[in-house]
Amino acid sequence: MSATDTAQLGGFRAYINFDGKGAKFGDTALAVTGQRPEQNSVYAAVDKRNSRRLTLVAVNKTKEPMSFTISTKGFKGRRARGFSFGAPTFETSRSVPVKLGATINFTAAPESVVSVEILR
């Protein structure tokens, strides 16, 4: 991989340093269902050192914006923040509004990767 592989680098940033201040994807993976592999991928994890923290990474593989509605059994979030990496450079993240309630809701830009951190 080289510095010109911007989409791959953006994918890495979604897991390590998604907020530009060192935030990382959780270290204990969770099962995820409901994905459509030709259109999207979703990954979830909790953090062993902080049981109040859940992280998500959602990949929109389409050329259109995509809404995500995610249910987290047994994890009720109080605060959330989202970050998007996308075309053309994938280098810096943009803020993504995240709505919390019975589900977690956000919209991913076309061909983008979104990192979401939820705290309870």
C-alpha positions in Angstrom: 0.0 0.0 0.0 1.2 3.5 -0.8 0.3 7.0 0.0 -1.9 7.1 -3.1 -4.1 4.3 -1.9 -6.4 6.8 -0.3 -9.5 4.6 0.1 -7.5 1.9 1.9 -5.9 4.5 4.2 -9.3 5.9 5.0 -10.4 2.4 6.0 -7.5 2.2 8.4 -8.3 5.6 9.9 -11.9 4.4 10.5 -10.4 1.9 13.0 -7.4 3.8 14.4 -7.6 7.5 15.1 -11.0 8.1 13.6 -11.4 11.4 15.5 -7.9 12.6 14.8 -7.1 12.4 18.5 -6.3 8.7 18.9 -9.8 7.2 19.2 -9.8 3.5 18.2 -12.3 0.8 17.3 -13.1 -1.5 20.3 -11.1 -4.6 21.0 -13.9 -7.2 21.4 -15.9 -7.9 18.2 -19.7 -8.2 18.3 -21.9 -10.2 15.9 -23.7 -8.0 13.3 -26.6 -9.1 11.1 -28.7 -7.5 8.4 -25.9 -6.4 6.1 -26.1 -6.4 2.3 -22.6 -7.3 1.3 -23.0 -5.9 -2.2 -24.0 -2.5 -0.7 -22.6 -2.2 2.8 -20.7 -3.7 5.6 -21.1 -3.1 9.4 -18.7 -3.9 12.2 -19.2 -3.5 15.9 -17.1 -3.9 19.0 -17.0 -3.1 22.7 -13.9 -2.0 24.6 -12.7 -4.4 27.4 -11.2 -1.5 29.3 -14.3 0.6 29.1 -17.6 -1.3 29.2 -19.5 1.9 28.7 -18.2 2.3 25.1 -19.4 0.7 21.9 -17.9 1.4 18.4 -19.3 0.9 14.9 -17.8 1.0 11.5 -20.2 1.2 8.6 -19.1 1.1 4.9 -21.3 2.5 2.2 -20.2 0.8 -1.0 -22.8 2.6 -3.2 -22.8 5.8 -5.2 -25.8 7.1 -3.2 -26.2 8.2 0.4 -27.2 5.3 2.7 -29.2 5.5 5.9 -28.2 3.1 8.7 -30.5 2.0 11.5 -28.7 -0.1 14.0 -30.1 -1.9 17.1 -27.8 -2.7 20.0 -29.3 -5.3 22.3 -28.5 -4.5 25.9 -26.5 -1.4 25.1 -28.4 1.9 25.6 -26.3 4.8 24.5 -26.5 8.3 26.0 -24.0 10.1 23.8 -22.7 9.4 20.3 -20.3 11.0 17.8 -19.7 10.0 14.2 -16.9 10.5 11.7 -16.9 9.9 8.0 -14.0 9.2 5.6 -14.8 9.5 1.9 -14.0 10.4 -1.6 -12.0 12.0 -3.0 -9.2 11.9 -0.5 -10.3 9.8 2.5 -7.6 11.7 4.5 -9.6 13.7 7.0 -12.8 12.9 8.7 -16.0 14.9 8.6 -18.5 15.0 11.4 -21.6 12.8 11.0 -24.8 13.5 13.0 -25.9 10.4 15.0 -29.4 10.1 16.5 -29.8 7.9 19.5 -33.0 6.3 20.7 -34.3 2.8 20.5 -31.9 2.5 17.6 -28.7 4.3 16.4 -29.4 6.2 13.2 -27.0 8.0 10.8 -26.5 8.5 7.1 -23.3 7.6 5.3 -22.2 9.6 2.2 -21.7 7.7 -1.1 -18.6 5.5 -1.1 -17.6 6.3 2.5 -16.6 4.7 5.8 -18.3 6.0 9.0 -16.9 5.4 12.5 -19.4 5.9 15.4 -18.6 5.9 19.1 -21.5 5.4 21.5 -21.1 6.0 25.3 -23.7 4.9 27.9 
